[in-house]
Amino acid sequence: MFEALPVPHGLVRFGVAPDHPEVKNVINTFDEVAENPNFTFIGNTSVGTYVTPGSKKADLEISELRPHYDAILLSYGAHEDRLLGVPNEQSLKGVMAARSFVGFYNGLPSEQGLEVDLSQSETAVVIGQGNVALDVARILLSPLDELKKTDLTEKTIRILEKSRVKHVHVIGRRGPLEVAFTAKELREMLHLPNTTFHMDQDLLASEMERAGKTLDRPRKRLMGLLEKGIKESKPDQPKSWSLQFLRSPLGFTGTDESSGSQLKAIELGINRLEGENNSRKAVATGAKESLECGLAFRSIGYKSVGIQGVPFDERKGVVPNMDGKVLDAEQNIVPGLYASGWLKRGPIGVIATTMADAYQTADTIIADWTIGKPMLTADSTPKEGCKSLLELLHSKGHRTVSYKDWKKIEQKEFDLGAKVGKPREKFLTVEEMLKVLD
Ligand SMILES: Cc1cc2nc3c(=O)[nH]c(=O)nc-3n(C[C@H](O)[C@H](O)[C@H](O)COP(=O)(O)OP(=O)(O)OC[C@H]3O[C@@H](n4cnc5c(N)ncnc54)[C@H](O)[C@@H]3O)c2cc1C
């Protein structure tokens, strides 16, 4: 397993919210596999240069791997976030991708340069109504004493100590029936202490009436939670959050005209819903409104990026595949090349879904192997794996990180965390991680 960072676990470490440690238990499954003597973790080693112009050259290319393996499984996730495509979303202070903020507070090295200042304004908006949007809202509104017990980085805790954020609006372009978050995350939001919840009760009632019996059980339960949340919400609390529906961002305005000025407001277009159940579309009414806020988090999804020498479907943002077997532009199977995870099916789904399709790809590999399908090279002699690749990397002065090394880094994180009453204190830079091994 080649991993670009010195540390494993991908979004389980850098995405999943710090106050959801139970979700991270999948790490134990990773450890079980990693302790198998037939498994080798090679961290701090990127494979495949991204096709995006200006991308850093990878430590190894797929073509360099091919002679050493019978099969290659691509599982490098979806690391770019989607843009709204509206004015000023990348030029104002205070507007950022939810993914970047999440990476920042979870200690992702590449996001540590993000400018996060929560002291500028009392109001934040989150654009998007999925679980990541609620994660961001919850981190902004949770009592700090609770967060201090998690593995949220100390750097973030210092920033939250200065936070003035009291009101968070979670904005969606469609209606309550189309929200993408799940019951657990909603319940947590509704149970935030000293926090009032607002949403349009009439819209919820009319949408539920319209959907009638077509509502499936999970959706019905979710709508029931919203109804209960509205009814039980205590008014006039010091903090508040709201779900705002039928709103599409049209642009952001700053405190002055200059690029790099502080966000002052978001312009929203007001929509109405058209179409039948399951295919409700947001249609602009032409009406607009402006919402004052000093922070805006874009949480509208992610995308994978292609790497050199591997087929990639730009439109769908995935490596084209059939049950995990990579397909070329003519839809022919590329022997020995497989895909899994968000790269295989797009950046949707939780860890359980990602695991399920990893099992499916593994079954495909085993089936191909068993029936003797041609693998990566025409020559059928057994391949020796990473031995000479490691020699090559080390001869170039490249530093790899083994699973044992990772365990040393992890132990140090546990030790540092214990000093401040946290499960772990993450290292924020690759240099700091590697320094543990010196
Ligand atoms: C913010 C956020 C919060 C989430 N919270 C939850 C949650 O609470 N519960 C839940 O069940 N699911 C959650 N998910 C979803 C879950 O994280 C994903 O389903 C899962 O992590 C996808 O796994 P993956 O292996 O496809 O990608 P990733 O987890 O992204 O793993 C990809 C790995 O590939 C590495 N990599 C990238 N490029 C290269 C390269 N060129 N060479 C070598 N290595 C490379 C990356 O460093 C990374 O370690 C969340 C997702 C996000 C974004």
Ligand as a Chemical Component Dictionary entry (heavy atoms), coordinates in Angstrom:
data_LIG
# 
_chem_comp.id                   LIG 
_chem_comp.type                 NON-POLYMER 
_chem_comp.pdbx_formal_charge   0 
_chem_comp.three_letter_code    LIG 
# 
loop_
_chem_comp_atom.comp_id 
_chem_comp_atom.atom_id 
_chem_comp_atom.alt_atom_id 
_chem_comp_atom.type_symbol 
_chem_comp_atom.charge 
_chem_comp_atom.model_Cartn_x 
_chem_comp_atom.model_Cartn_y 
_chem_comp_atom.model_Cartn_z 
_chem_comp_atom.pdbx_ordinal 
LIG C1  C1  C 0 -15.264 15.822 5.713  1  
LIG C2  C2  C 0 -15.708 14.390 5.632  2  
LIG C3  C3  C 0 -16.297 13.796 6.736  3  
LIG C4  C4  C 0 -16.711 12.462 6.680  4  
LIG N1  N1  N 0 -17.304 11.904 7.778  5  
LIG C5  C5  C 0 -17.741 10.632 7.730  6  
LIG C6  C6  C 0 -18.359 10.023 8.866  7  
LIG O1  O1  O 0 -18.538 10.656 9.902  8  
LIG N2  N2  N 0 -18.756 8.726  8.771  9  
LIG C7  C7  C 0 -18.569 7.995  7.637  10 
LIG O2  O2  O 0 -18.923 6.814  7.598  11 
LIG N3  N3  N 0 -17.983 8.543  6.526  12 
LIG C8  C8  C 0 -17.569 9.837  6.551  13 
LIG N4  N4  N 0 -16.985 10.387 5.445  14 
LIG C9  C9  C 0 -16.838 9.575  4.230  15 
LIG C10 C10 C 0 -15.586 8.674  4.276  16 
LIG O3  O3  O 0 -14.500 9.419  4.777  17 
LIG C11 C11 C 0 -15.302 8.116  2.884  18 
LIG O4  O4  O 0 -16.373 7.259  2.532  19 
LIG C12 C12 C 0 -14.004 7.317  2.755  20 
LIG O5  O5  O 0 -12.941 7.879  3.496  21 
LIG C13 C13 C 0 -13.565 7.213  1.300  22 
LIG O6  O6  O 0 -12.436 6.394  1.246  23 
LIG P1  P1  P 0 -11.381 6.427  0.036  24 
LIG O7  O7  O 0 -10.395 5.360  0.349  25 
LIG O8  O8  O 0 -12.087 6.371  -1.252 26 
LIG O9  O9  O 0 -10.693 7.860  0.107  27 
LIG P2  P2  P 0 -9.750  8.579  1.253  28 
LIG O10 O10 O 0 -10.280 8.233  2.591  29 
LIG O11 O11 O 0 -9.723  9.969  0.822  30 
LIG O12 O12 O 0 -8.364  7.863  1.049  31 
LIG C14 C14 C 0 -7.523  8.172  -0.036 32 
LIG C15 C15 C 0 -6.084  8.072  0.404  33 
LIG O13 O13 O 0 -5.244  8.142  -0.752 34 
LIG C16 C16 C 0 -4.131  8.990  -0.466 35 
LIG N5  N5  N 0 -3.656  9.509  -1.757 36 
LIG C17 C17 C 0 -4.207  10.449 -2.539 37 
LIG N6  N6  N 0 -3.515  10.614 -3.670 38 
LIG C18 C18 C 0 -2.479  9.739  -3.617 39 
LIG C19 C19 C 0 -1.393  9.422  -4.497 40 
LIG N7  N7  N 0 -1.257  10.025 -5.688 41 
LIG N8  N8  N 0 -0.492  8.507  -4.100 42 
LIG C20 C20 C 0 -0.629  7.866  -2.897 43 
LIG N9  N9  N 0 -1.639  8.134  -2.035 44 
LIG C21 C21 C 0 -2.558  9.048  -2.400 45 
LIG C22 C22 C 0 -4.689  10.042 0.466  46 
LIG O14 O14 O 0 -3.648  10.667 1.209  47 
LIG C23 C23 C 0 -5.630  9.201  1.323  48 
LIG O15 O15 O 0 -4.970  8.662  2.446  49 
LIG C24 C24 C 0 -16.558 11.722 5.475  50 
LIG C25 C25 C 0 -15.966 12.343 4.372  51 
LIG C26 C26 C 0 -15.558 13.667 4.437  52 
LIG C27 C27 C 0 -14.952 14.315 3.230  53 
# 
loop_
_chem_comp_bond.comp_id 
_chem_comp_bond.atom_id_1 
_chem_comp_bond.atom_id_2 
_chem_comp_bond.value_order 
_chem_comp_bond.pdbx_ordinal 
LIG C1  C2  SING 1  
LIG C2  C3  SING 2  
LIG C2  C26 DOUB 3  
LIG C3  C4  DOUB 4  
LIG C4  N1  SING 5  
LIG C4  C24 SING 6  
LIG N1  C5  DOUB 7  
LIG C5  C6  SING 8  
LIG C5  C8  SING 9  
LIG C6  O1  DOUB 10 
LIG C6  N2  SING 11 
LIG N2  C7  SING 12 
LIG C7  O2  DOUB 13 
LIG C7  N3  SING 14 
LIG N3  C8  DOUB 15 
LIG C8  N4  SING 16 
LIG N4  C9  SING 17 
LIG N4  C24 SING 18 
LIG C9  C10 SING 19 
LIG C10 O3  SING 20 
LIG C10 C11 SING 21 
LIG C11 O4  SING 22 
LIG C11 C12 SING 23 
LIG C12 O5  SING 24 
LIG C12 C13 SING 25 
LIG C13 O6  SING 26 
LIG O6  P1  SING 27 
LIG P1  O7  DOUB 28 
LIG P1  O8  SING 29 
LIG P1  O9  SING 30 
LIG O9  P2  SING 31 
LIG P2  O10 DOUB 32 
LIG P2  O11 SING 33 
LIG P2  O12 SING 34 
LIG O12 C14 SING 35 
LIG C14 C15 SING 36 
LIG C15 O13 SING 37 
LIG C15 C23 SING 38 
LIG O13 C16 SING 39 
LIG C16 N5  SING 40 
LIG C16 C22 SING 41 
LIG N5  C17 SING 42 
LIG N5  C21 SING 43 
LIG C17 N6  DOUB 44 
LIG N6  C18 SING 45 
LIG C18 C19 SING 46 
LIG C18 C21 DOUB 47 
LIG C19 N7  SING 48 
LIG C19 N8  DOUB 49 
LIG N8  C20 SING 50 
LIG C20 N9  DOUB 51 
LIG N9  C21 SING 52 
LIG C22 O14 SING 53 
LIG C22 C23 SING 54 
LIG C23 O15 SING 55 
LIG C24 C25 DOUB 56 
LIG C25 C26 SING 57 
LIG C26 C27 SING 58 
# 
